[in-house]
């Protein structure tokens, strides 16, 4: 009976699971199908080593049995799945050379030409997504065309699936836990084993402050560079001057003298881009506005789905931006980080994961990426911390009671002690019909069930019992914050050191570092809210070229001393580049360039055109020119612009301003 990869996956699962129903669920199969697979395994083993009693699976296989099973298989009694045929195809073609012939390949892989042609067609579409183009230039020959960067990353990630790194024995080899891996092992060992071992030992012997996973992929990149023998001059690497001064570049140059200087730049670039790091080298991506606004919109979408407020949490924004840059790099190169706790994250924080994955859809569309569940899983704890520590607003409470004042005062004190509330008023039942103010909840000591109230109410005892407290929690009253405000603490300290020399900035930092879970800097967690537009910042024109509209917007900034003329010229020189424009909405676009010394201070201008102009298939009426200084003010103003142009009535606001001019 022929086996396939599913048989070996079931064998692997039987080491951890012995319940027939659960095994069937794991593989999305019926219990009958699992029984058939087990029967087929026993037939190939020649004896019953796996049996089922009362839906419990007993597996008596040891490593020798599995080795014997693998050894007894061949192309006649093993059926390759499509993915396995694809991988064999990659090993025999682009892993080694750019050109191949269909007849030679069919003989080598022992496949029919018709099956091979069908697989090549599927592989061609798959490779196209990563920038590798497989073209047929005669009836029998194929040739691969690519950028070297794309091919090197693709082949390295491909090899990662079949390489095993034994950190205990400090050794590297190829996997062979099933029949297909054994075939791959035999093919790759001849080509790559000695080079991989050499690269592995050299990398593990030096001090590079990166995770094992990052260094393991580095080893594979080095091995592909050595064996694929590509023209290193075709590698694309930016920031060479900066890269050359890093410790990583100097170390790799010394350890791998056989690699070209451009190869070392490429490897250094990989190390600095793939991991979260404090280095300033890539603090600004060229499309940094797309990234920052993309993250801002991601958080807004998440809070809309989750029905919470997080977008004012600056720490959350900074944490996500810190993680998102290497995430973008990994996703663009299809580098898959293994998230060992993903299953637990989905189980414990399922709703957060679900909403975050949904919120990521617009971010993926914006940047043209596909972000894996593993990557999203790494962000879930960051959002969970923000959800737990979010800046909370006091709930507005109306207290309705006819008890004496001393009992009411006791109730008010207990409410303020237990919950973050603002007591708007205390009234009697008779006054309730005339009460007009907006409140979130009515807390009452009387029965209000017969009244037609638009606001929810909760009946409690005037002494607020434990059951009352739990009942109030159901109305999502936030618990009273036990944190100490940094500003309040500093006021006390400054009163006591008045007249003495004191570095208040250093003291604030020391307090935050010394008591991170007690002292909270509320100002640092909030961002500015509303956009302020001055009359001189907006104008209206009748032009027929969108570049003229952008030029007019830059002239406003230059005239009012936001930018130097050199910045305006740089902006206009880059108008043809799509990367320097961001669509704020269906009829508004923001233009920018990289922050430079030619900006005096952060600012913006708006030009409205009487006739919409077509850019990227959109009819644009509002041209926003943004001048970033390169400091924290950039982010605040950028998000204010985003929020303003997302408002339904933004056009009415702007047109009113234009009429007044």
C-alpha positions as CSV (number, residue, x, y, z in Angstrom):
1,X,0.0,0.0,0.0
2,X,1.5,3.4,-1.1
3,X,2.1,6.0,1.7
4,X,2.2,9.8,1.5
5,X,3.2,12.7,3.8
6,X,-0.1,12.5,5.7
7,X,0.9,9.1,7.1
8,X,4.1,10.5,8.6
9,X,2.2,13.6,10.0
10,X,-0.2,11.3,11.8
11,X,2.8,9.2,13.1
12,X,4.3,12.4,14.5
13,X,1.1,13.4,16.2
14,X,0.7,10.0,17.8
15,X,3.7,10.8,19.9
16,X,1.6,13.5,21.7
17,X,-2.0,12.4,21.2
18,X,-3.8,9.1,21.7
19,X,-7.4,10.0,21.4
20,X,-8.9,9.0,18.0
21,X,-11.4,11.8,17.8
22,X,-8.9,14.5,18.6
23,X,-6.4,13.1,16.0
24,X,-9.2,13.1,13.5
25,X,-10.1,16.8,14.4
26,X,-6.4,17.9,14.1
27,X,-6.2,16.6,10.6
28,X,-9.8,17.6,9.6
29,X,-10.4,13.9,8.7
30,X,-13.1,11.4,9.7
31,X,-12.2,8.8,12.3
32,X,-12.7,6.1,9.6
33,X,-10.0,7.8,7.5
34,X,-7.6,7.8,10.4
35,X,-8.3,4.1,10.9
36,X,-7.5,3.5,7.2
37,X,-4.2,5.4,7.5
38,X,-3.2,3.5,10.5
39,X,-4.0,0.2,8.8
40,X,-1.9,1.2,5.8
41,X,1.0,2.1,8.1
42,X,0.8,-1.4,9.7
43,X,0.8,-3.0,6.3
44,X,4.0,-1.3,5.3
45,X,5.5,-2.2,8.7
46,X,4.7,-5.8,8.1
47,X,3.1,-6.1,11.6
48,X,0.6,-4.4,13.8
49,X,2.5,-1.8,15.7
50,X,-0.3,0.7,16.0
51,X,-3.8,-0.4,17.2
52,X,-7.0,1.1,18.4
53,X,-9.0,0.0,21.5
54,X,-12.2,1.8,22.5
55,X,-11.1,4.8,20.4
56,X,-7.8,5.1,22.1
57,X,-4.7,4.7,19.9
58,X,-1.7,2.7,21.1
59,X,1.5,3.3,19.2
60,X,4.3,0.9,19.9
61,X,6.7,2.3,17.3
62,X,10.3,3.2,18.2
63,X,12.9,5.1,16.2
64,X,14.2,1.9,14.7
65,X,10.7,1.0,13.4
66,X,10.3,4.4,11.8
67,X,13.8,4.2,10.2
68,X,12.9,0.8,8.9
69,X,9.6,2.1,7.5
70,X,11.4,5.0,5.7
71,X,14.1,2.7,4.3
72,X,11.5,0.3,2.8
73,X,9.8,3.1,0.8
74,X,10.7,4.1,-2.8
75,X,9.1,5.9,-5.7
76,X,6.8,2.9,-6.4
77,X,5.2,2.8,-3.0
78,X,5.3,6.5,-2.0
79,X,3.0,9.1,-3.6
80,X,4.4,12.7,-3.7
81,X,2.0,15.5,-2.9
82,X,2.0,18.6,-5.1
83,X,4.0,20.6,-2.6
84,X,6.6,17.9,-2.5
85,X,6.9,17.8,-6.2
86,X,7.3,21.6,-6.2
87,X,10.1,21.4,-3.7
88,X,11.9,18.7,-5.7
89,X,11.5,20.9,-8.8
90,X,13.1,23.9,-6.9
91,X,16.0,21.7,-5.7
92,X,16.8,20.5,-9.2
93,X,16.4,23.9,-10.9
94,X,16.8,27.4,-9.4
95,X,18.6,26.1,-6.3
96,X,21.5,25.2,-8.7
97,X,21.2,27.2,-12.0
98,X,19.0,29.5,-14.1
99,X,18.3,27.2,-17.0
100,X,16.9,23.7,-17.2
101,X,15.6,21.3,-19.8
102,X,12.3,19.5,-19.4
103,X,13.5,16.1,-20.6
104,X,16.5,16.0,-18.3
105,X,14.4,17.1,-15.4
106,X,11.7,14.4,-16.1
107,X,14.4,11.7,-16.0
108,X,16.1,13.1,-12.9
109,X,12.8,13.3,-10.9
110,X,11.2,10.2,-12.5
111,X,8.1,12.1,-13.4
112,X,6.1,12.2,-16.6
113,X,6.6,15.3,-18.8
114,X,2.9,16.1,-18.6
115,X,2.9,16.1,-14.8
116,X,6.2,18.1,-14.8
117,X,4.8,20.8,-17.2
118,X,1.7,21.1,-15.1
119,X,3.8,21.6,-11.9
120,X,6.1,24.1,-13.7
121,X,3.1,26.1,-14.6
122,X,2.0,26.3,-11.0
123,X,5.5,27.0,-9.8
124,X,5.8,29.8,-12.3
125,X,2.9,31.6,-10.7
126,X,4.2,31.0,-7.2
127,X,7.7,32.3,-8.0
128,X,6.3,35.4,-9.7
129,X,4.9,36.6,-6.4
130,X,8.5,36.8,-5.0
131,X,10.0,38.5,-8.0
132,X,11.3,35.4,-9.7
133,X,10.1,34.9,-13.3
134,X,10.3,31.5,-14.9
135,X,10.0,31.8,-18.7
136,X,9.9,29.2,-21.5
137,X,12.2,30.2,-24.3
138,X,12.0,27.1,-26.4
139,X,9.8,24.0,-26.5
140,X,12.0,22.2,-24.0
141,X,14.0,24.9,-22.1
142,X,13.2,27.2,-19.3
143,X,15.1,30.2,-17.8
144,X,14.7,32.0,-14.5
145,X,15.0,35.8,-14.4
146,X,15.2,37.7,-11.1
147,X,16.8,40.3,-8.9
148,X,19.7,38.7,-7.0
149,X,18.3,39.9,-3.6
150,X,14.9,38.2,-4.3
151,X,16.5,34.9,-5.3
152,X,18.9,34.7,-2.4
153,X,16.2,35.3,0.2
154,X,13.8,32.9,-1.5
155,X,16.4,30.0,-1.6
156,X,17.6,30.7,1.9
157,X,14.0,30.6,3.3
158,X,13.3,27.4,1.2
159,X,16.4,25.7,2.7
160,X,15.3,26.8,6.2
161,X,12.4,24.3,6.0
162,X,14.8,21.4,5.6
163,X,17.7,22.3,7.8
164,X,18.0,21.4,11.5
165,X,20.2,23.4,13.9
166,X,21.3,21.4,16.9
167,X,22.4,24.1,19.3
168,X,23.3,21.5,22.0
169,X,25.8,19.6,19.7
170,X,26.6,22.8,17.8
171,X,25.9,21.0,14.5
172,X,23.9,21.5,11.4
173,X,22.3,18.9,9.1
174,X,19.2,18.2,7.0
175,X,16.0,16.8,8.4
176,X,15.1,13.1,7.7
177,X,12.2,12.2,9.9
178,X,10.1,10.9,7.0
179,X,10.6,9.5,3.6
180,X,10.4,12.8,1.6
181,X,12.8,14.5,4.0
182,X,15.2,11.5,3.5
183,X,15.0,12.1,-0.3
184,X,15.7,15.9,0.2
185,X,18.5,15.0,2.7
186,X,20.3,12.9,0.1
187,X,20.0,15.6,-2.6
188,X,21.0,18.6,-0.5
189,X,23.8,16.9,1.5
190,X,25.9,16.6,-1.7
191,X,25.4,20.3,-2.6
192,X,25.3,22.2,0.7
193,X,26.4,20.2,3.7
194,X,30.1,21.2,3.8
195,X,29.4,24.9,3.1
196,X,26.6,25.0,5.7
197,X,28.8,23.4,8.3
198,X,31.7,25.9,7.7
199,X,29.3,28.9,7.8
200,X,27.6,27.5,10.9
201,X,30.8,27.0,12.9
202,X,32.1,30.5,12.0
203,X,28.9,32.3,12.9
204,X,28.5,30.5,16.2
205,X,32.1,31.3,17.1
206,X,31.7,35.1,16.9
207,X,29.8,37.5,19.1
208,X,26.7,38.9,17.3
209,X,23.9,40.0,19.5
210,X,21.0,38.4,17.6
211,X,18.6,35.5,18.2
212,X,19.5,32.0,17.1
213,X,16.7,32.2,14.5
214,X,18.2,35.4,13.0
215,X,21.7,33.9,12.9
216,X,20.5,30.6,11.4
217,X,19.0,32.4,8.5
218,X,22.2,34.4,8.2
219,X,24.1,31.1,7.8
220,X,21.8,30.0,5.0
221,X,22.2,33.4,3.2
222,X,25.9,33.0,3.4
223,X,25.8,29.5,2.0
224,X,23.5,30.5,-0.9
225,X,25.8,33.4,-1.7
226,X,28.8,31.0,-1.8
227,X,27.2,28.2,-3.8
228,X,24.8,29.9,-6.2
229,X,27.7,32.0,-7.6
230,X,25.6,35.0,-8.6
231,X,27.1,38.3,-9.8
232,X,27.5,40.1,-6.5
233,X,27.6,43.4,-8.3
234,X,23.8,43.0,-9.0
235,X,22.9,43.1,-5.3
236,X,21.0,46.1,-4.2
237,X,22.1,47.6,-0.9
238,X,21.4,51.2,0.4
239,X,23.2,53.1,3.1
240,X,26.6,51.5,2.4
241,X,28.6,54.3,4.1
242,X,26.6,53.9,7.3
243,X,26.7,50.1,7.1
244,X,30.5,50.1,6.8
245,X,30.9,51.7,10.2
246,X,28.8,49.1,12.1
247,X,30.3,46.3,14.3
248,X,28.3,43.7,12.2
249,X,30.0,44.8,8.9
250,X,33.5,44.7,10.4
251,X,33.0,41.4,12.1
252,X,31.6,39.6,9.0
253,X,34.3,41.2,6.8
254,X,37.0,39.7,9.0
255,X,35.3,36.2,9.4
256,X,34.4,35.8,5.7
257,X,37.2,37.3,3.6
258,X,36.2,35.0,0.7
259,X,32.9,37.0,0.2
260,X,32.9,40.3,-1.8
261,X,32.4,43.6,0.0
262,X,29.0,43.9,-1.5
263,X,28.1,40.5,-0.1
264,X,29.1,41.7,3.3
265,X,27.0,44.9,2.9
266,X,24.0,42.7,1.9
267,X,24.4,40.4,5.0
268,X,24.9,43.4,7.3
269,X,21.8,45.1,5.9
270,X,19.8,41.9,6.6
271,X,20.9,41.8,10.3
272,X,20.0,45.4,10.9
273,X,16.6,45.3,9.2
274,X,15.2,42.0,10.4
275,X,15.4,42.6,14.2
276,X,14.0,45.3,16.5
277,X,17.0,47.4,17.3
278,X,17.7,50.9,18.8
279,X,20.1,51.8,16.0
280,X,19.2,55.0,14.1
281,X,20.3,53.7,10.7
282,X,16.8,52.8,9.5
283,X,14.8,55.0,11.9
284,X,13.2,56.6,8.8
285,X,12.1,54.4,6.0
286,X,11.6,56.2,2.7
287,X,7.9,55.6,2.9
288,X,7.8,56.4,6.6
289,X,4.5,58.4,6.3
290,X,2.8,55.3,4.9
291,X,4.1,53.2,7.7
292,X,3.2,55.6,10.6
293,X,-0.2,56.5,9.2
294,X,-0.8,52.8,8.4
295,X,0.0,51.9,12.1
296,X,-2.2,54.8,13.3
297,X,-5.1,53.6,11.2
298,X,-4.5,50.0,12.3
299,X,-4.9,51.0,15.9
300,X,-8.0,53.0,15.1
301,X,-9.5,50.1,13.3
302,X,-8.7,47.8,16.2
303,X,-10.3,50.1,18.7
304,X,-13.4,50.5,16.5
305,X,-13.8,46.7,16.3
306,X,-13.0,46.1,20.0
307,X,-15.0,49.2,21.1
308,X,-12.2,50.6,23.2
309,X,-10.1,53.8,23.1
310,X,-6.4,53.2,22.4
311,X,-5.4,55.6,19.7
312,X,-4.4,58.3,22.3
313,X,-2.0,55.8,23.9
314,X,1.4,57.1,22.7
315,X,3.3,54.2,24.3
316,X,1.2,51.7,22.3
317,X,1.9,53.6,19.1
318,X,5.7,53.7,19.8
319,X,5.8,50.0,20.7
320,X,4.0,49.0,17.5
321,X,6.2,51.3,15.3
322,X,9.3,49.8,17.0
323,X,8.1,46.3,16.1
324,X,6.4,47.0,12.7
325,X,9.6,48.0,10.8
326,X,11.3,44.6,11.0
327,X,7.8,43.0,10.6
328,X,7.5,44.8,7.2
329,X,10.9,43.7,6.2
330,X,10.3,40.1,7.2
331,X,6.9,40.0,5.5
332,X,8.3,41.6,2.3
333,X,10.9,38.9,2.1
334,X,8.5,36.2,3.3
335,X,10.7,35.4,6.3
336,X,8.5,33.4,8.6
337,X,9.3,33.7,12.3
338,X,8.2,30.7,14.3
339,X,5.9,31.8,17.1
340,X,6.1,29.0,19.7
341,X,3.2,30.5,21.8
342,X,0.8,31.2,18.9
343,X,-1.6,28.4,19.9
344,X,-1.7,29.7,23.5
345,X,-2.1,33.3,22.3
346,X,-5.1,32.3,20.1
347,X,-6.6,30.3,23.0
348,X,-6.2,32.9,25.8
349,X,-6.5,36.1,23.8
350,X,-8.7,34.8,21.0
351,X,-10.9,37.9,20.5
352,X,-7.8,40.3,20.6
353,X,-6.1,38.1,18.0
354,X,-9.3,38.0,15.8
355,X,-9.8,41.8,15.9
356,X,-6.1,42.5,15.3
357,X,-6.0,40.2,12.3
358,X,-9.1,41.9,10.9
359,X,-7.6,45.3,11.5
360,X,-4.4,44.3,9.7
361,X,-6.2,43.9,6.4
362,X,-6.1,47.6,5.5
363,X,-2.5,47.8,6.6
364,X,-1.6,44.9,4.3
365,X,-3.4,46.5,1.4
366,X,-1.7,49.9,2.0
367,X,1.8,48.4,2.0
368,X,1.2,45.5,-0.4
369,X,2.1,42.8,2.1
370,X,0.7,39.6,3.6
371,X,1.3,39.5,7.3
372,X,1.3,36.0,8.8
373,X,-0.5,34.8,11.9
374,X,2.8,34.3,13.6
375,X,3.7,38.0,13.2
376,X,0.3,39.1,14.4
377,X,0.6,36.8,17.4
378,X,3.7,38.6,18.5
379,X,1.8,41.9,18.6
380,X,-1.2,40.6,20.6
381,X,0.7,40.9,24.0
382,X,1.5,44.5,23.2
383,X,-2.2,45.3,22.6
384,X,-3.1,43.3,25.7
385,X,-0.8,45.5,27.8
386,X,-2.4,48.6,26.3
387,X,-5.9,47.3,26.9
388,X,-5.0,46.6,30.5
389,X,-3.2,49.9,31.1
390,X,-5.2,52.2,28.8
391,X,-5.9,55.8,29.9
392,X,-9.4,55.5,31.3
393,X,-12.1,58.1,31.4
394,X,-14.3,58.4,34.4
395,X,-17.9,57.2,33.9
396,X,-20.5,60.0,34.5
397,X,-22.8,58.8,37.2
398,X,-26.2,60.1,38.4
399,X,-27.1,58.9,41.9
400,X,-30.9,58.7,42.6
401,X,-31.8,58.2,46.3
402,X,-34.2,59.3,49.0
403,X,-32.0,58.3,51.9
404,X,-30.6,60.7,54.4
405,X,-27.5,62.7,53.5
406,X,-25.1,60.8,55.8
407,X,-26.0,57.4,54.1
408,X,-25.8,59.1,50.7
409,X,-22.3,60.5,51.5
410,X,-21.2,57.0,52.6
411,X,-22.5,55.5,49.2
412,X,-20.7,58.3,47.3
413,X,-17.4,57.7,49.2
414,X,-17.6,53.9,48.5
415,X,-18.3,54.5,44.8
416,X,-15.3,56.8,44.4
417,X,-13.1,54.5,46.4
418,X,-14.0,51.4,44.3
419,X,-14.5,52.9,40.8
420,X,-13.3,55.6,38.5
421,X,-16.5,57.7,38.4
422,X,-17.6,61.3,38.1
423,X,-20.6,61.9,40.3
424,X,-22.6,64.4,38.2
425,X,-25.5,64.9,40.6
426,X,-27.5,63.4,43.5
427,X,-31.2,63.7,43.1
428,X,-34.5,62.2,44.3
429,X,-36.8,60.0,42.2
430,X,-39.2,63.0,41.9
431,X,-36.5,65.1,40.3
432,X,-35.5,62.4,37.8
433,X,-38.1,63.3,35.1
434,X,-36.6,66.8,34.9
435,X,-33.0,65.8,34.7
436,X,-31.4,66.7,31.3
437,X,-27.7,66.1,31.5
438,X,-25.9,63.3,29.7
439,X,-24.7,60.5,32.0
440,X,-23.4,56.9,31.4
441,X,-25.2,55.2,34.3
442,X,-27.8,55.8,37.0
443,X,-27.0,54.3,40.4
444,X,-30.0,54.2,42.6
445,X,-31.2,52.9,46.0
446,X,-34.8,52.8,44.7
447,X,-36.6,50.6,42.2
448,X,-36.7,52.4,38.8
449,X,-37.9,49.4,36.8
450,X,-41.3,51.0,36.2
451,X,-39.8,54.2,34.7
452,X,-39.1,54.6,31.0
453,X,-35.4,55.5,31.2
454,X,-33.1,55.9,28.2
455,X,-30.0,55.4,30.4
456,X,-29.1,52.1,32.1
457,X,-29.5,51.9,35.9
458,X,-28.2,49.7,38.7
459,X,-29.9,49.4,42.0
460,X,-27.6,49.1,45.0
461,X,-27.7,49.2,48.8
462,X,-26.6,52.5,50.4
463,X,-23.7,50.7,52.1
464,X,-22.6,49.2,48.7
465,X,-22.2,45.5,49.5
466,X,-19.8,43.0,47.7
467,X,-22.7,41.8,45.5
468,X,-23.5,45.4,44.6
469,X,-19.8,46.0,43.6
470,X,-19.9,42.9,41.3
471,X,-23.2,44.0,39.8
472,X,-21.7,47.4,39.0
473,X,-18.7,45.8,37.3
474,X,-21.1,44.3,34.8
475,X,-21.8,47.9,33.6
476,X,-18.0,48.2,32.8
477,X,-17.3,50.7,35.5
478,X,-13.5,51.0,35.5
479,X,-11.9,50.1,38.8
480,X,-10.2,52.9,40.7
481,X,-6.7,53.5,39.5
482,X,-4.0,52.7,42.1
483,X,-1.4,54.5,40.1
484,X,0.2,57.8,41.2
485,X,0.2,60.7,38.8
486,X,3.8,61.8,38.0
487,X,2.6,65.5,37.9
488,X,0.9,65.2,41.3
489,X,4.0,63.6,42.7
490,X,6.3,66.3,41.2
491,X,4.2,69.1,42.7
492,X,4.7,67.7,46.2
493,X,8.5,67.3,45.6
494,X,8.9,70.7,44.1
495,X,7.0,72.4,47.0
496,X,9.5,70.8,49.4
497,X,12.7,71.6,47.5
498,X,11.6,75.2,46.5
499,X,14.6,77.5,46.3
500,X,17.1,74.6,46.0
501,X,18.8,73.6,42.8
502,X,17.1,70.6,41.3
503,X,17.2,68.9,37.9
504,X,13.4,68.3,37.5
505,X,13.7,66.5,34.2
506,X,16.2,64.0,35.6
507,X,14.0,63.5,38.7
508,X,11.0,62.7,36.6
509,X,12.9,60.1,34.6
510,X,14.3,58.6,37.8
511,X,10.8,58.3,39.4
512,X,9.4,56.6,36.3
513,X,12.3,54.1,36.1
514,X,12.4,53.4,39.9
515,X,8.6,52.9,40.2
516,X,7.4,51.8,36.7
517,X,4.3,50.1,37.9
518,X,3.2,52.8,40.4
519,X,4.1,56.2,38.9
520,X,2.4,57.1,35.6
521,X,3.3,60.0,33.3
522,X,-0.2,60.8,31.9
523,X,1.0,63.6,29.6
524,X,3.5,61.3,27.8
525,X,0.7,58.8,27.1
526,X,-1.6,61.3,25.4
527,X,-1.3,62.9,21.9
528,X,-2.6,66.2,20.7
529,X,-6.2,66.0,19.5
530,X,-7.5,68.6,17.1
531,X,-6.0,70.1,13.9
532,X,-5.6,73.9,13.9
533,X,-5.7,75.4,10.4
534,X,-4.6,79.0,10.0
535,X,-6.0,81.1,7.2
536,X,-2.7,81.5,5.5
537,X,-2.2,77.7,5.3
538,X,-5.0,77.2,2.8
539,X,-5.7,78.6,-0.6
540,X,-7.8,77.9,-3.8
541,X,-6.5,77.7,-7.3
542,X,-7.8,77.0,-10.8
543,X,-5.0,74.8,-12.4
544,X,-4.9,71.9,-14.8
545,X,-1.7,70.2,-13.7
546,X,-1.5,68.6,-10.3
547,X,2.2,69.5,-10.1
548,X,1.2,73.2,-10.1
549,X,-1.1,72.6,-7.2
550,X,1.8,70.9,-5.2
551,X,4.1,73.7,-6.1
552,X,1.6,76.3,-4.8
553,X,1.3,74.4,-1.6
554,X,5.1,74.3,-1.1
555,X,5.3,78.0,-1.8
556,X,3.0,78.7,1.1
557,X,5.3,76.8,3.5
558,X,8.4,78.6,2.1
559,X,6.7,82.1,2.3
560,X,5.8,81.5,5.9
561,X,9.2,80.3,6.9
562,X,8.4,76.6,7.5
563,X,11.0,75.5,5.0
564,X,14.0,76.7,3.1
565,X,13.8,77.1,-0.7
566,X,16.1,74.0,-1.1
567,X,13.4,71.8,0.5
568,X,10.8,73.1,-1.8
569,X,13.0,72.3,-4.8
570,X,13.7,68.8,-3.5
571,X,10.0,68.2,-3.1
572,X,9.2,69.3,-6.6
573,X,12.1,67.2,-8.0
574,X,10.5,64.1,-6.6
575,X,6.9,64.6,-7.7
576,X,7.0,61.7,-10.2
577,X,7.8,59.2,-7.4
578,X,4.7,57.5,-6.1
579,X,6.4,56.8,-2.7
580,X,6.2,60.5,-1.8
581,X,2.4,60.8,-1.9
582,X,-0.2,59.4,0.4
583,X,-4.0,59.3,-0.2
584,X,-5.7,60.7,2.9
585,X,-9.1,59.9,1.4
586,X,-10.9,59.6,-2.0
587,X,-10.3,63.2,-3.0
588,X,-7.3,64.3,-0.8
589,X,-3.6,63.6,-1.1
590,X,-0.6,64.4,1.1
591,X,2.8,65.1,-0.5
592,X,6.0,64.9,1.4
593,X,9.7,64.2,1.2
594,X,12.3,62.9,3.7
595,X,12.9,65.2,6.8
596,X,16.0,67.3,6.3
597,X,17.8,70.2,7.7
598,X,16.0,72.4,5.2
599,X,12.9,72.4,7.4
600,X,12.7,75.1,10.0
601,X,9.7,73.6,11.8
602,X,7.0,71.1,11.2
603,X,4.1,72.4,9.2
604,X,1.5,71.9,6.4
605,X,-0.4,73.7,3.7
606,X,-3.6,73.0,1.8
607,X,-4.5,73.9,-1.8
608,X,-8.0,73.3,-3.1
609,X,-8.4,73.1,-6.9
610,X,-11.6,74.1,-8.5
611,X,-11.4,71.2,-11.0
612,X,-10.4,67.8,-9.6
613,X,-7.1,66.4,-11.0
614,X,-6.5,62.7,-11.7
615,X,-3.7,61.1,-9.7
616,X,-3.4,57.3,-9.3
617,X,-6.9,56.9,-10.7
618,X,-8.4,59.2,-8.0
619,X,-10.0,62.7,-8.6
620,X,-8.0,64.8,-6.2
621,X,-9.4,68.2,-5.0
622,X,-7.3,68.8,-1.9
623,X,-3.5,68.9,-2.1
624,X,-1.7,68.8,1.3
625,X,2.0,69.6,1.5
626,X,3.6,68.3,4.7
627,X,7.0,69.5,5.9
628,X,8.5,67.3,8.6
629,X,11.3,68.5,10.8
630,X,12.2,65.0,12.0
631,X,11.0,65.3,15.6
632,X,8.0,64.2,17.7
633,X,5.9,67.1,16.4
634,X,5.8,65.3,12.9
635,X,3.8,62.4,14.3
636,X,1.3,64.6,16.2
637,X,0.6,66.8,13.2
638,X,0.5,63.8,10.8
639,X,-2.2,62.1,12.8
640,X,-4.2,65.3,13.3
641,X,-4.2,65.7,9.5
642,X,-5.3,62.1,9.1
643,X,-8.2,62.5,11.5
644,X,-9.3,65.8,10.0
645,X,-9.5,64.4,6.5
646,X,-11.4,61.3,7.8
647,X,-14.2,63.5,9.1
648,X,-17.4,63.6,7.1
649,X,-17.7,67.4,7.2
650,X,-14.0,68.2,6.5
651,X,-14.9,69.8,3.1
652,X,-17.5,72.1,4.7
653,X,-14.9,73.3,7.2
654,X,-12.3,74.0,4.5
655,X,-14.8,75.7,2.2
656,X,-16.0,78.0,5.0
657,X,-12.4,79.0,5.6
658,X,-11.9,79.7,1.9
659,X,-15.0,81.9,1.7
660,X,-13.8,84.0,4.6
661,X,-10.5,84.7,2.9
